[in-house]
Amino acid sequence: MKIKHSKYRNTGLIFELLVKQVASDTLNNKDSAAVSIIKEHYSGKTSLAKEFKLYEFISKNVNVSQSKAEAIVSTITEISRTINQKRLNKQKYALISDIKENYNLEDFFSIQVNNYKPLAALYCLLEAQNNTKLIDPQILVNNKTTILEHLTSASQNKKDVKDTIIEDFSKYDKDLRLLTFKILLEKFNKKYIDLLPQQKNILKEFITAVNSGTRLRTIVNEELAKIKKEVTKMASKVSDKVVKIKLNEIQKFIKPVSNKEKINDSHLVNLMQYYDLVQELKSL
């Protein structure tokens, strides 16, 4: 599932537009209805006011360090999950209704906003975090990258952003949207404290290829072929007869996934175990 930006539901963007509308009304010597709309919907302890503070925090923080930017994004997404989404949706509907009563919506939303891009990225990121449906992980990467670039005023490496997203999702104890995140939480937090580079890579591949069974099967088979080749190579060099017999037996178990099979968590678990085995053999 892909998340599309909605100007009509972005509380941060709507606030910026209301502020600009106040300035426009004032210059035209008009009583601005936007002032009362801001007071009505953006003050107090409503769900909408709480969500707006997340947008406001992003807007006000620029040129911060990478570590602080990461902490800001992580904190904001955590707070977002505590907001009552049902109430928030009702309050957003009421906000748009009030704007519609006083302004032409097409004209209102045509006003240019300087920080539109990070506000739109935050909307999409929060929507993805609070959505129970399967979300394309690339959406998380792209939008988090945009927000981090806004906060740090520096370009971001998307590979590094993927790594931090994996770490973030491993902390969430709920019905996770992606199989890999659930596996990372349930199967590897205890057993795999320090993941090998190959293990990290295959986890990322499971995430990015989650909507493509064919691509994921190809990746898994490529990795299995590499592991089998490595085990075969080691078996030819081992002098211990018992170890050699075990390695030869292991080779028989390392088989490619057929086109009829669906990639699941057992394939990921097997790969993780094979990586550990190869690592142990290399250290002998």
TIMIMAR-305084 format. One line per field, with one value per residue (C-alpha): residue number from 1; residue in one letter; x, y, z. Coordinates in Angstrom, 1 decimal. Layout:
<pts>
nr	(NUM / ...)
rest	(a / ...)
x	(X / ...)
y	(Y / ...)
z	(Z / ...)
</pts>
This chain:
<pts>
nr	(1 / 2 / 3 / 4 / 5 / 6 / 7 / 8 / 9 / 10 / 11 / 12 / 13 / 14 / 15 / 16 / 17 / 18 / 19 / 20 / 21 / 22 / 23 / 24 / 25 / 26 / 27 / 28 / 29 / 30 / 31 / 32 / 33 / 34 / 35 / 36 / 37 / 38 / 39 / 40 / 41 / 42 / 43 / 44 / 45 / 46 / 47 / 48 / 49 / 50 / 51 / 52 / 53 / 54 / 55 / 56 / 57 / 58 / 59 / 60 / 61 / 62 / 63 / 64 / 65 / 66 / 67 / 68 / 69 / 70 / 71 / 72 / 73 / 74 / 75 / 76 / 77 / 78 / 79 / 80 / 81 / 82 / 83 / 84 / 85 / 86 / 87 / 88 / 89 / 90 / 91 / 92 / 93 / 94 / 95 / 96 / 97 / 98 / 99 / 100 / 101 / 102 / 103 / 104 / 105 / 106 / 107 / 108 / 109 / 110 / 111 / 112 / 113 / 114 / 115 / 116 / 117 / 118 / 119 / 120 / 121 / 122 / 123 / 124 / 125 / 126 / 127 / 128 / 129 / 130 / 131 / 132 / 133 / 134 / 135 / 136 / 137 / 138 / 139 / 140 / 141 / 142 / 143 / 144 / 145 / 146 / 147 / 148 / 149 / 150 / 151 / 152 / 153 / 154 / 155 / 156 / 157 / 158 / 159 / 160 / 161 / 162 / 163 / 164 / 165 / 166 / 167 / 168 / 169 / 170 / 171 / 172 / 173 / 174 / 175 / 176 / 177 / 178 / 179 / 180 / 181 / 182 / 183 / 184 / 185 / 186 / 187 / 188 / 189 / 190 / 191 / 192 / 193 / 194 / 195 / 196 / 197 / 198 / 199 / 200 / 201 / 202 / 203 / 204 / 205 / 206 / 207 / 208 / 209 / 210 / 211 / 212 / 213 / 214 / 215 / 216 / 217 / 218 / 219 / 220 / 221 / 222 / 223 / 224 / 225 / 226 / 227 / 228 / 229 / 230 / 231 / 232 / 233 / 234 / 235 / 236 / 237 / 238 / 239 / 240 / 241 / 242 / 243 / 244 / 245 / 246 / 247 / 248 / 249 / 250 / 251 / 252 / 253 / 254 / 255 / 256 / 257 / 258 / 259 / 260 / 261 / 262 / 263 / 264 / 265 / 266 / 267 / 268 / 269 / 270 / 271 / 272 / 273 / 274 / 275 / 276 / 277 / 278 / 279 / 280 / 281 / 282 / 283 / 284)
rest	(m / k / i / k / h / s / k / y / r / n / t / g / l / i / f / e / l / l / v / k / q / v / a / s / d / t / l / n / n / k / d / s / a / a / v / s / i / i / k / e / h / y / s / g / k / t / s / l / a / k / e / f / k / l / y / e / f / i / s / k / n / v / n / v / s / q / s / k / a / e / a / i / v / s / t / i / t / e / i / s / r / t / i / n / q / k / r / l / n / k / q / k / y / a / l / i / s / d / i / k / e / n / y / n / l / e / d / f / f / s / i / q / v / n / n / y / k / p / l / a / a / l / y / c / l / l / e / a / q / n / n / t / k / l / i / d / p / q / i / l / v / n / n / k / t / t / i / l / e / h / l / t / s / a / s / q / n / k / k / d / v / k / d / t / i / i / e / d / f / s / k / y / d / k / d / l / r / l / l / t / f / k / i / l / l / e / k / f / n / k / k / y / i / d / l / l / p / q / q / k / n / i / l / k / e / f / i / t / a / v / n / s / g / t / r / l / r / t / i / v / n / e / e / l / a / k / i / k / k / e / v / t / k / m / a / s / k / v / s / d / k / v / v / k / i / k / l / n / e / i / q / k / f / i / k / p / v / s / n / k / e / k / i / n / d / s / h / l / v / n / l / m / q / y / y / d / l / v / q / e / l / k / s / l)
x	(0.0 / 1.2 / 0.5 / -0.5 / -0.2 / -3.5 / -3.4 / -6.9 / -5.7 / -2.2 / -2.7 / 0.8 / 0.2 / -3.3 / -1.9 / 0.7 / -2.1 / -4.3 / -1.4 / -0.9 / -4.6 / -4.6 / -1.8 / -3.7 / -7.0 / -5.2 / -3.5 / -7.0 / -8.5 / -10.8 / -11.7 / -10.0 / -12.0 / -8.7 / -7.9 / -10.9 / -10.4 / -6.8 / -8.0 / -10.8 / -8.9 / -5.2 / -5.4 / -6.1 / -5.5 / -7.4 / -6.0 / -5.6 / -3.6 / -1.4 / -0.6 / 0.0 / 2.8 / 4.6 / 4.5 / 5.5 / 8.5 / 9.7 / 9.2 / 11.1 / 14.1 / 16.8 / 20.5 / 20.6 / 23.0 / 22.3 / 21.9 / 19.4 / 17.5 / 17.2 / 16.0 / 13.4 / 11.9 / 11.9 / 10.2 / 7.6 / 6.5 / 6.2 / 4.0 / 1.9 / 1.0 / -0.5 / -2.9 / -6.5 / -6.9 / -10.7 / -11.0 / -8.3 / -10.1 / -13.4 / -11.5 / -9.8 / -13.3 / -14.6 / -11.5 / -12.0 / -15.8 / -15.0 / -12.5 / -15.0 / -17.6 / -15.3 / -13.1 / -13.0 / -11.1 / -9.4 / -8.1 / -7.2 / -5.1 / -3.4 / -1.4 / 2.3 / 4.1 / 7.9 / 8.3 / 5.7 / 8.0 / 8.9 / 5.3 / 4.1 / 6.8 / 5.8 / 2.2 / 3.0 / 5.3 / 2.7 / 0.0 / 2.2 / 3.1 / -0.6 / -1.9 / -2.7 / -2.4 / 0.8 / 2.9 / 5.6 / 8.8 / 10.2 / 7.6 / 9.1 / 12.6 / 11.8 / 9.8 / 12.2 / 15.0 / 13.2 / 12.6 / 16.2 / 17.4 / 15.2 / 16.3 / 20.1 / 20.2 / 22.4 / 21.8 / 21.1 / 22.3 / 19.1 / 21.0 / 21.7 / 18.1 / 16.9 / 19.2 / 17.6 / 14.1 / 14.9 / 16.2 / 13.1 / 10.6 / 12.5 / 11.3 / 7.6 / 5.6 / 2.4 / 0.9 / 3.7 / 2.9 / 5.8 / 6.9 / 10.6 / 10.0 / 8.1 / 10.9 / 13.4 / 11.6 / 10.6 / 13.4 / 16.5 / 16.5 / 17.8 / 19.7 / 21.3 / 22.5 / 25.3 / 24.2 / 26.7 / 26.8 / 25.3 / 22.5 / 21.7 / 21.7 / 19.2 / 16.9 / 16.9 / 16.2 / 13.3 / 11.9 / 12.5 / 11.3 / 8.3 / 5.8 / 7.7 / 7.7 / 9.7 / 12.5 / 12.7 / 12.9 / 15.7 / 17.6 / 17.2 / 18.4 / 21.4 / 22.3 / 21.8 / 24.0 / 26.8 / 26.5 / 26.5 / 29.6 / 31.3 / 30.5 / 31.7 / 34.9 / 35.4 / 34.6 / 37.3 / 39.9 / 38.8 / 41.0 / 38.7 / 36.6 / 33.7 / 33.5 / 33.8 / 30.9 / 28.7 / 29.6 / 28.7 / 25.3 / 24.7 / 25.3 / 22.5 / 20.0 / 21.0 / 18.5 / 17.1 / 13.5 / 11.2 / 8.9 / 5.9 / 7.1 / 6.2 / 9.1 / 8.3 / 10.0 / 11.5 / 13.6 / 14.9 / 15.7 / 17.5 / 19.6 / 20.5 / 21.6 / 23.7 / 25.4 / 26.3 / 27.5 / 29.8 / 31.2 / 31.9 / 33.7 / 35.9 / 37.0 / 38.1)
y	(0.0 / 3.5 / 6.6 / 9.8 / 13.2 / 15.0 / 18.8 / 18.5 / 16.4 / 17.9 / 19.9 / 21.4 / 22.6 / 23.9 / 26.0 / 27.6 / 28.4 / 29.9 / 32.1 / 33.3 / 33.9 / 36.1 / 38.2 / 38.4 / 39.4 / 42.0 / 43.6 / 43.8 / 45.4 / 42.5 / 40.8 / 37.5 / 34.4 / 32.5 / 34.0 / 32.4 / 29.1 / 28.9 / 29.7 / 27.1 / 24.2 / 24.7 / 25.5 / 23.4 / 19.7 / 18.3 / 15.5 / 17.9 / 20.4 / 17.6 / 16.5 / 20.0 / 20.4 / 17.5 / 19.5 / 22.7 / 21.0 / 19.8 / 23.3 / 25.1 / 22.8 / 23.3 / 22.8 / 20.3 / 17.4 / 14.1 / 12.4 / 15.0 / 14.8 / 11.0 / 11.5 / 14.1 / 11.8 / 8.8 / 10.8 / 12.4 / 9.0 / 7.5 / 10.4 / 10.1 / 6.6 / 7.8 / 10.2 / 9.0 / 8.6 / 8.5 / 11.8 / 13.3 / 12.4 / 14.0 / 17.2 / 17.4 / 17.1 / 19.9 / 22.1 / 21.8 / 22.5 / 25.8 / 26.8 / 25.9 / 28.1 / 31.2 / 30.6 / 29.0 / 25.8 / 25.8 / 29.3 / 28.6 / 25.5 / 27.2 / 29.4 / 28.6 / 27.4 / 27.5 / 24.3 / 22.3 / 19.4 / 18.4 / 19.0 / 16.7 / 14.1 / 14.2 / 13.7 / 10.6 / 9.2 / 9.6 / 8.1 / 5.1 / 4.7 / 4.7 / 2.5 / -1.1 / -2.1 / -3.3 / -0.2 / 0.0 / 0.3 / 2.7 / 5.2 / 5.2 / 5.6 / 8.4 / 10.5 / 10.0 / 11.0 / 14.3 / 15.1 / 14.4 / 16.6 / 19.4 / 19.1 / 18.7 / 20.9 / 18.1 / 15.3 / 11.8 / 8.4 / 6.3 / 3.1 / 4.6 / 5.7 / 2.1 / 0.8 / 3.2 / 2.3 / -1.4 / -0.5 / 1.6 / -1.1 / -3.7 / -1.8 / -1.8 / -4.5 / -4.6 / -6.2 / -5.1 / -4.3 / -6.2 / -9.8 / -8.8 / -6.3 / -9.0 / -11.5 / -8.9 / -8.4 / -11.9 / -14.1 / -12.1 / -9.6 / -12.2 / -14.7 / -12.2 / -9.4 / -8.5 / -9.3 / -10.1 / -7.7 / -10.5 / -10.9 / -7.2 / -7.1 / -10.0 / -8.4 / -5.2 / -7.2 / -8.8 / -5.4 / -3.7 / -6.7 / -7.5 / -6.8 / -8.7 / -12.5 / -13.1 / -10.7 / -12.0 / -15.6 / -14.6 / -12.9 / -15.9 / -18.4 / -16.2 / -16.2 / -19.9 / -20.5 / -18.4 / -20.2 / -23.6 / -22.7 / -21.5 / -24.7 / -26.8 / -24.9 / -25.4 / -29.1 / -29.7 / -28.1 / -29.7 / -32.5 / -33.7 / -36.6 / -36.0 / -32.3 / -33.1 / -35.6 / -33.0 / -30.3 / -32.7 / -33.4 / -29.7 / -29.2 / -31.6 / -29.4 / -26.2 / -26.2 / -23.4 / -22.3 / -23.5 / -21.1 / -22.8 / -22.0 / -18.8 / -17.1 / -17.0 / -16.5 / -20.1 / -19.1 / -16.1 / -18.1 / -20.7 / -18.1 / -16.5 / -19.9 / -20.7 / -17.3 / -18.1 / -21.6 / -20.2 / -17.6 / -20.3 / -22.5 / -19.6 / -19.0 / -22.7)
z	(0.0 / -0.9 / 1.2 / -0.7 / 0.7 / 1.5 / 1.9 / 3.4 / 6.3 / 6.9 / 10.1 / 9.9 / 6.3 / 7.1 / 10.0 / 7.7 / 5.2 / 7.9 / 9.0 / 5.5 / 5.1 / 8.2 / 6.7 / 3.4 / 5.1 / 7.2 / 4.2 / 2.5 / 5.7 / 6.3 / 9.5 / 9.3 / 10.0 / 10.0 / 13.4 / 15.1 / 13.2 / 14.6 / 18.1 / 17.8 / 16.4 / 17.3 / 21.0 / 24.0 / 24.4 / 21.4 / 19.3 / 16.4 / 18.6 / 19.8 / 16.3 / 15.1 / 17.8 / 16.0 / 12.7 / 14.5 / 16.1 / 12.7 / 11.2 / 14.0 / 14.1 / 11.4 / 11.2 / 14.0 / 14.4 / 12.8 / 16.2 / 17.3 / 14.0 / 14.4 / 18.0 / 16.9 / 14.2 / 16.6 / 19.3 / 17.0 / 15.6 / 19.1 / 20.3 / 17.1 / 18.0 / 21.4 / 19.7 / 19.3 / 15.5 / 15.5 / 17.4 / 15.2 / 12.0 / 13.4 / 14.4 / 10.9 / 9.3 / 11.5 / 10.7 / 7.0 / 7.4 / 9.2 / 6.5 / 3.7 / 5.4 / 5.2 / 2.2 / -1.2 / -0.6 / -4.1 / -3.5 / 0.1 / -0.8 / -3.7 / -1.4 / -1.6 / 1.6 / 1.8 / 4.0 / 2.0 / 1.3 / 5.0 / 6.1 / 3.4 / 4.2 / 7.9 / 7.0 / 4.9 / 7.6 / 10.4 / 8.2 / 7.5 / 11.2 / 12.2 / 9.3 / 10.0 / 6.3 / 4.5 / 3.7 / 1.0 / 3.1 / 0.5 / 1.6 / 5.1 / 3.7 / 1.3 / 3.8 / 6.7 / 4.4 / 3.4 / 7.1 / 8.1 / 5.3 / 6.4 / 10.1 / 9.3 / 6.2 / 4.7 / 2.2 / 3.6 / 2.6 / 2.0 / 3.0 / 6.5 / 6.7 / 6.0 / 8.8 / 11.4 / 10.3 / 10.9 / 14.4 / 15.1 / 14.1 / 16.1 / 19.2 / 18.5 / 20.4 / 18.3 / 15.2 / 12.8 / 9.2 / 7.7 / 8.3 / 8.6 / 11.4 / 13.3 / 12.8 / 13.8 / 17.1 / 18.0 / 16.6 / 16.6 / 19.4 / 21.8 / 19.6 / 17.2 / 19.4 / 16.9 / 13.4 / 10.7 / 7.7 / 5.5 / 8.0 / 8.1 / 4.3 / 3.9 / 6.5 / 4.5 / 1.3 / 3.0 / 3.8 / 0.4 / -1.6 / 0.6 / -2.1 / -4.8 / -4.2 / -7.4 / -6.6 / -3.0 / -4.1 / -6.5 / -3.7 / -1.3 / -4.0 / -4.8 / -1.1 / -0.7 / -3.7 / -2.2 / 1.1 / -0.5 / -2.5 / 0.7 / 2.6 / -0.3 / -0.4 / 3.3 / 3.1 / 0.6 / 3.0 / 6.3 / 7.5 / 10.3 / 8.9 / 11.2 / 10.3 / 6.6 / 6.8 / 8.6 / 6.0 / 3.2 / 4.9 / 5.2 / 1.5 / 0.8 / 2.8 / 1.1 / -1.8 / -3.9 / -3.3 / -6.1 / -8.0 / -6.3 / -2.8 / -1.0 / 0.8 / 4.5 / 7.9 / 7.9 / 4.8 / 6.7 / 9.8 / 7.7 / 6.0 / 9.4 / 10.7 / 7.6 / 7.9 / 11.5 / 10.6 / 7.9 / 10.3 / 12.9 / 10.3 / 9.2 / 12.8 / 13.3)
</pts>
